[in-house]
Amino acid sequence: MSRFDGRNNNEMRPVSFTRNYTKYAPGSVLVKVGETVVLCTASIEEKVPKFLKDQGRGWLTAEYSMLPGSSQQRISREVSRGKPSGRTSEIQRLIGRSLRSILDFEALGERTIYIDADVLQADGGTRTASITAGMVALSDAIDFLLKENKIIQNPIKEWIAAVSVGSQEGRLITDLCYVEDSNADLDMNVVMTESGNIIEIQGTAEKKSFSRDDLNQLLDMSTDAVNYLISLMKVNEPVN
């Protein structure tokens, strides 16, 4: 039985990456995963936070935002509330630690890379799309540093991507859209490297528990999806 949008259980929504989407950021990409659209930029600052000063190491941090018109009901800008919501803070930390996990900060040198993920349209999987697009933007920012001779070694140890998997009506499925996510028995976000190592798993049984066999199968599905995503991400990778 196919899903409500006609996809097979292990099939992702249509995915596309548009690089160099903005003029000024050294890395920028617009990612579309089905009806979810996220703009990610990577900006570079030639200094590090105080806790890293004079250590010869760089840093990466991330910010995430759902723009006001990204959902059916307007979302207030969080700057007007004075602080980010708990959900926003949690996603920002997830994006940051995911991308930090594959960087050699000594090779990066004493500079900070800022990953900004702005959700233009949300239909499920915004955090996984942000991580995946953030990887592309990060790679392009690193290419910029290499071309400018600001670094001599690529600090990216390997690429990463992220995907949502879950269970609905007894079926294990890949890449949940909003309708599926909001009615899922199980919702899981998986961040993995291209070599198959796991960076993070966020999984919750929404309605009923799941088995170890289900978990293993979901991880296998995640591996296939991550491999597929990274193959798309690298299609138009700039050549130094």
N, C-alpha and C positions, 0 to 999 in steps of 0.2 A: 504494500500500500504506500503510495507516494504521499508526501507532505502537502499541506494546503496550497503551497505555491508550485507544486509539481516536482519538487526536488527529490532525489533519492536520499536515504537516511544519512549517507556519508558525503553528500554533495554540498559544496559551499555555494553561497550566492555569487553572482558575477562580481569580480574584483578588478579594479583598475587603479593605476598610480599615474599621476601627472606630476612630473618633476619640474623644478624651477618655476613653481607656480607664482611666486612673488618675486619682486625685483631686488630687494635689499638683503634678505637673509641669505647667508652662504649655503644653507640647506632648506629647501621648502618642497613640500609635496602635498597634493590633494589626493586623498584615498577615498574610493567609493567601494563599499561592500554592500551590495544590494542597494537599499534605500538609505543606508547610513553613510554620511559624508563628513569627513574630518580633514581639516587643514592643519598640518604640522610644520613648524619651522624650527630650524636650529640656528641659534645666534651664538657668537663667540665674544667673550670679554677677556681682555688680557690681564686678568687678575683672578685670584682665588679667594674663598672665604678666609676670615682671620685664622680659623683653626688649622688651615693648611699653609699659611704664609711661610715662605722661605724653606719649604720642605722639598721643592723640586717636583711636586706632583700637581696634577690638575684635578678638575672636579666636573661633575655633570649634575644638573638638577632639572626638574620638570614642573610645568604648570599645566593645568587642564581646566577647561571651561565649557559649559553648555551654553551656547549663545541664546539670546532671548527667543528667537524664532525657530529654534531647532526642534521643538516638539509642538504638539497640537495646542497645548496651553502655554502662554508666554512664560518663560523662566526669567525671573528678576536677575539682573546682574549682581553677582555676589559682592562686588565692591560697594554697592549701595547698602548691603547688610553689615558691612564692616569687617567681615571675615568669611573665608570659604566654609562651605558646609562640611559635615563629617564625611559625606560621600566623596566630595571633591578632594578633600585632603587625602583620603585613602587612595584614590585613583592616582593622584599626583605622586604619592610615595611609591606606588606600584610601578608607574612608568619610569621613575628615576632609578629605583634599585634594579629594575630589569635591564636597563641600558648600561648602568654602571657595572653590572656583573661581567660584561664582555669587553671592558676597556682596560688598557694598560695605561694607568694615569701618569707613570713616569715618562712614557713615550709621548704623552700629550703635553707635558710641560705645565708650567704654572699659568694656566688659563682655565676659564670656566665655559662650558657649553650649556646653553639653556635650550631645552626642548619645550616648545609651547604647542599644545594640542587644543584646538578650538573646534568643537562639534558644531557643524553648520546644520546638520539634519540627523536626527537620532531615530533609528529603527532597530535597536538591539546591537550589542557588541561594540559600543563606543570605546570602552577601555582597551579591548583587544585591538581594535583598529588603530587606536592612538599609539599603542606600543609598536605595532607593525610599521605604521607610517613614520613614527619617530626614529626607527632604525634606518629607514631610507634617508630621512633628513640628516641624521647624524653622519651617515656615510658620505653624503655630499658635502657636509661641512668639513669633514676630515680631508676629503679630496681637495677642498679649497686651501686648507692649511698646507698640504703637501705641495700644491702648485705654487703657493706663495713662499715656499722654502722656510716656513715657520716651524715645521717639524720635519724630521728626516726618516721617521719610521711610522707606519700606520699603526695606531694604537688599538684598532679594532681586532680582537682576537678571533671572533667569528660572529656571524649574523644570527639574529634572533627574529622570531615572529610569535604572535599570540593568536589563540582561537578560542571560541566558546564551544563547548560540547554539553550534552545533557540528555535527559530522558523525558519522553512525553508519551503517554498512553502505552507504556511498555516498550517503546522503541528508543534505541540509542541514536541520537542525531548530532550532526555537526553544524556549527555556525547558526545559532538560534537568532531568528529575527524577533522583534518585540512581541508579536502575537504568541510565538512559541515560548519565549522567555517568561512571559507573564503567566503562562499556564503550565510551566514545566514541573515535572515531578522531581527533577534534579537539574541543577544549573552549575556548570563548572567552567572556569577560565583557566587556560593552561598557557604558560610562557615557556618556550623551548628554544634551544640552540639548533643550528643547522646540523650539528653532529648528533642530535637526539638527546642531549642532556637537558634535564628539567631545571628551570630557574624558579618557577613558582606554580603552585596549584591552588586555586581557590574553588572549593567545591562544597555545595550544601544540598542536602536532601530537603526539598521544600515540602513534600507531602508524605514520602515514605522512604525508608532506608534503602541503600543499594549494596550490592554484593561486591566482594573483592574481584570476582570475574568481570562484573560490569566496569569496575574501575580500570582493570587491565585493558578491556576493550576500548574504553573511552580514551585511554592514553595512546593506544594504537591508532585510533581515529585522529587524535590530535597530532601525532607524528606525521601522518599522511597529509593533513591539512597544512601543517607548518612547512613541510617540504614543498608543497605546492605553492604556498605563499612566497617562500624565499626564491623559488624559481621565477616567479613573476617579478619580484622585487629586483632581481639581478638582470633582467632582460635588457634594460636600458642603462645599466650601470656605466657611468663615465669611465673612460680609459685614461689613466694618468700619462 
